[in-house]
Amino acid sequence: MAVAARRYGAHVTITPTTTPTTPSFQRPRWLIPLVVIGVILLVVVLPLVGTYNSLVNKDTAVDQGFADLNVQLQRRYDLIPNLSNAVKAALNQEQTVFKEIAEARTRYGGTASNDQKVAAANQLESALSRLLVIVEQYPVLQSNKTIQDLMTQLEGTENRVAQARRDYNAVVTDYNRSIRRFPRSLIAGTFGFDKRPLFNLSTPAAGAAPQVDLNLTTTTTVAR
């Protein structure tokens, strides 16, 4: 309010002074929900994503391990008929073994899933062991260069199959252990990460050569 006063014949206007006030700071309303969302992401979502990605990597490693193993199984699959035909040409007996090999190869070639391939590979391995016993027992077969070359290739393949099987079982074991541990077991169950089977021999005797009756006193026909 202006105050007018006359002093010494002069007109003086006095204006009262006011002290400026500082406006109070107000937080934006959207800030608190944003902070809450950020905390949820850090505490819940990010560990969940990390665990899921880890399980995906392990599951992929299992598939890759079986793919590597399957390469060696396929090589064995391709070598066996050559060896079988060579032995059949040199020795006209033990037709049961050749039939088992043919059936095992047919079953392996028609498999689709990894579990079916494991079972078929075990059957093929058992039939192969019987064939190798025949080769070892007959000198006429051991002196055949074609058979010996195929045996050498097959021996190298068997070593690679054994190593690939160990590598595959190692990644499967690591994967299976991961999906059983808490809290990964909850995430694994939610997103369908199921237990994967190991590539084990179907029976304890499957890895050993079975006994075959090779009594040379029986009537047999040997191709010379």
PEGIZI-V376436 format. One record per residue. N is the residue number from 1. RES is the residue in three letters. SS is DSSP state (H for helix, E for strand, - for the rest). PHI is phi in degrees with one decimal (none if undefined). D_LAST is the distance of its C-alpha to the last C-alpha in Angstrom with 1 decimal. Layout:
N&RES&SS&PHI&D_LAST, N&RES&SS&PHI&D_LAST
//
This chain:
1&MET&-&none&134.8, 2&ALA&E&-80.7&137.0, 3&VAL&E&-112.9&140.3, 4&ALA&E&-99.0&143.2, 5&ALA&E&-142.1&146.0, 6&ARG&E&-110.2&148.9, 7&ARG&E&-134.7&149.7, 8&TYR&-&51.4&152.2, 9&GLY&-&76.6&152.4, 10&ALA&E&-109.8&148.7, 11&HIS&E&-93.2&146.2, 12&VAL&E&-115.6&143.2, 13&THR&E&-109.9&140.1, 14&ILE&E&-109.2&138.0, 15&THR&E&-109.5&134.4, 16&PRO&-&-67.4&132.9, 17&THR&-&-84.0&129.6, 18&THR&-&-125.3&126.4, 19&THR&-&-86.9&123.5, 20&PRO&-&-68.0&120.0, 21&THR&-&-105.3&117.5, 22&THR&-&-86.7&113.7, 23&PRO&-&-67.2&111.6, 24&SER&-&-72.7&109.3, 25&PHE&-&-81.1&105.4, 26&GLN&-&-118.8&103.6, 27&ARG&-&-69.6&99.7, 28&PRO&-&-61.9&98.0, 29&ARG&H&-64.9&97.1, 30&TRP&H&-80.5&93.5, 31&LEU&H&-69.2&92.9, 32&ILE&H&-64.7&92.4, 33&PRO&H&-59.3&89.8, 34&LEU&H&-65.3&87.9, 35&VAL&H&-64.7&87.9, 36&VAL&H&-62.3&86.7, 37&ILE&H&-63.3&83.9, 38&GLY&H&-62.3&82.9, 39&VAL&H&-64.6&82.9, 40&ILE&H&-61.6&80.7, 41&LEU&H&-61.5&78.2, 42&LEU&H&-70.0&78.1, 43&VAL&H&-85.9&77.9, 44&VAL&H&-113.3&75.7, 45&VAL&H&-69.4&74.1, 46&LEU&H&-61.7&72.7, 47&PRO&H&-61.8&71.0, 48&LEU&H&-63.4&69.6, 49&VAL&H&-64.2&68.2, 50&GLY&H&-62.7&66.8, 51&THR&H&-66.6&65.0, 52&TYR&H&-61.6&63.6, 53&ASN&H&-63.6&62.3, 54&SER&H&-64.3&60.7, 55&LEU&H&-66.1&58.9, 56&VAL&H&-62.4&57.7, 57&ASN&H&-62.5&56.3, 58&LYS&H&-67.9&54.5, 59&ASP&H&-64.6&53.2, 60&THR&H&-65.7&51.9, 61&ALA&H&-63.2&50.3, 62&VAL&H&-64.4&48.3, 63&ASP&H&-61.7&47.2, 64&GLN&H&-66.6&46.2, 65&GLY&H&-62.4&44.3, 66&PHE&H&-71.0&42.3, 67&ALA&H&-62.0&41.7, 68&ASP&H&-64.4&40.2, 69&LEU&H&-64.6&38.1, 70&ASN&H&-65.6&36.9, 71&VAL&H&-60.6&35.7, 72&GLN&H&-71.4&33.3, 73&LEU&H&-63.5&32.3, 74&GLN&H&-67.2&31.7, 75&ARG&H&-62.9&29.5, 76&ARG&H&-61.2&27.4, 77&TYR&H&-57.4&27.5, 78&ASP&H&-78.0&26.1, 79&LEU&H&-78.0&23.3, 80&ILE&H&-59.1&22.0, 81&PRO&H&-62.9&20.6, 82&ASN&H&-63.8&18.7, 83&LEU&H&-66.1&17.1, 84&SER&H&-60.7&16.7, 85&ASN&H&-67.5&15.0, 86&ALA&H&-66.0&12.5, 87&VAL&H&-67.2&11.7, 88&LYS&H&-63.0&11.8, 89&ALA&H&-71.3&9.2, 90&ALA&H&-88.6&6.7, 91&LEU&E&-142.2&8.4, 92&ASN&E&-94.4&10.2, 93&GLN&-&-158.8&13.2, 94&GLU&-&54.2&16.4, 95&GLN&H&-63.4&17.7, 96&THR&H&-61.7&21.1, 97&VAL&H&-63.5&20.4, 98&PHE&H&-63.3&19.3, 99&LYS&H&-66.6&22.5, 100&GLU&H&-62.8&24.6, 101&ILE&H&-64.9&23.5, 102&ALA&H&-62.1&24.3, 103&GLU&H&-66.6&27.6, 104&ALA&H&-66.2&28.5, 105&ARG&H&-66.3&28.0, 106&THR&H&-63.2&30.1, 107&ARG&H&-66.4&32.8, 108&TYR&H&-66.1&32.9, 109&GLY&H&-66.3&33.1, 110&GLY&-&-98.8&36.0, 111&THR&-&-78.7&38.1, 112&ALA&-&-119.7&41.5, 113&SER&-&-89.6&43.2, 114&ASN&H&-63.8&42.4, 115&ASP&H&-61.8&42.5, 116&GLN&H&-66.6&39.9, 117&LYS&H&-65.5&37.6, 118&VAL&H&-61.9&37.9, 119&ALA&H&-64.1&37.0, 120&ALA&H&-68.5&34.0, 121&ALA&H&-66.1&32.8, 122&ASN&H&-64.4&33.0, 123&GLN&H&-64.6&31.0, 124&LEU&H&-66.0&28.3, 125&GLU&H&-65.3&28.3, 126&SER&H&-64.9&27.9, 127&ALA&H&-66.1&24.8, 128&LEU&H&-63.9&23.4, 129&SER&H&-62.1&24.0, 130&ARG&H&-66.6&21.9, 131&LEU&H&-65.0&18.9, 132&LEU&H&-65.9&19.5, 133&VAL&H&-62.2&19.6, 134&ILE&H&-62.3&16.1, 135&VAL&H&-60.9&14.8, 136&GLU&H&-71.3&17.0, 137&GLN&H&-87.3&16.0, 138&TYR&-&-111.8&12.2, 139&PRO&H&-58.7&11.5, 140&VAL&H&-62.9&7.9, 141&LEU&H&-81.3&9.9, 142&GLN&H&-66.9&12.8, 143&SER&-&-88.2&11.2, 144&ASN&-&-83.2&10.3, 145&LYS&H&-64.1&13.6, 146&THR&H&-59.8&14.2, 147&ILE&H&-65.4&14.0, 148&GLN&H&-65.2&16.3, 149&ASP&H&-63.5&18.7, 150&LEU&H&-67.0&19.0, 151&MET&H&-63.4&19.6, 152&THR&H&-64.3&22.3, 153&GLN&H&-63.3&23.9, 154&LEU&H&-66.9&23.9, 155&GLU&H&-62.6&25.4, 156&GLY&H&-63.3&28.2, 157&THR&H&-64.9&28.8, 158&GLU&H&-62.4&29.1, 159&ASN&H&-64.5&31.7, 160&ARG&H&-69.1&33.6, 161&VAL&H&-62.2&33.6, 162&ALA&H&-62.6&35.0, 163&GLN&H&-67.7&37.7, 164&ALA&H&-63.6&38.6, 165&ARG&H&-65.7&38.8, 166&ARG&H&-63.5&41.3, 167&ASP&H&-63.7&43.3, 168&TYR&H&-63.8&43.5, 169&ASN&H&-63.8&44.6, 170&ALA&H&-66.4&47.2, 171&VAL&H&-71.3&48.9, 172&VAL&H&-66.0&48.7, 173&THR&H&-62.0&50.4, 174&ASP&H&-64.1&53.1, 175&TYR&H&-65.7&53.7, 176&ASN&H&-62.0&53.9, 177&ARG&H&-64.7&56.3, 178&SER&H&-66.8&58.5, 179&ILE&H&-75.9&59.0, 180&ARG&H&-93.2&60.0, 181&ARG&-&-82.2&62.7, 182&PHE&-&-83.7&66.3, 183&PRO&-&-92.1&67.7, 184&ARG&H&-61.8&64.4, 185&SER&H&-60.9&63.4, 186&LEU&H&-66.8&66.3, 187&ILE&H&-68.5&65.3, 188&ALA&H&-61.4&61.6, 189&GLY&H&-66.6&62.7, 190&THR&H&-69.5&65.0, 191&PHE&H&-101.0&62.7, 192&GLY&-&77.9&59.5, 193&PHE&-&-86.9&57.5, 194&ASP&-&-90.9&55.3, 195&LYS&-&-65.4&53.0, 196&ARG&-&-104.4&49.5, 197&PRO&-&-79.0&46.5, 198&LEU&-&-77.4&44.5, 199&PHE&-&-92.8&40.7, 200&ASN&-&-106.9&39.9, 201&LEU&-&-65.5&36.9, 202&SER&-&-63.9&37.5, 203&THR&-&-136.9&37.1, 204&PRO&H&-57.8&37.1, 205&ALA&H&-88.5&33.5, 206&ALA&H&-66.9&32.2, 207&GLY&H&-85.0&31.7, 208&ALA&-&-104.9&29.7, 209&ALA&-&-71.1&26.2, 210&PRO&-&-71.5&26.5, 211&GLN&-&-76.5&25.2, 212&VAL&-&-122.9&22.1, 213&ASP&-&-76.7&21.2, 214&LEU&-&-115.3&17.8, 215&ASN&-&-66.4&18.6, 216&LEU&-&-72.1&15.4, 217&THR&-&-78.2&17.7, 218&THR&-&-76.0&17.6, 219&THR&-&-76.0&15.7, 220&THR&-&-134.6&12.6, 221&THR&E&-114.9&9.5, 222&VAL&E&-110.9&6.3, 223&ALA&-&-81.5&3.8, 224&ARG&-&-120.9&0.0
//
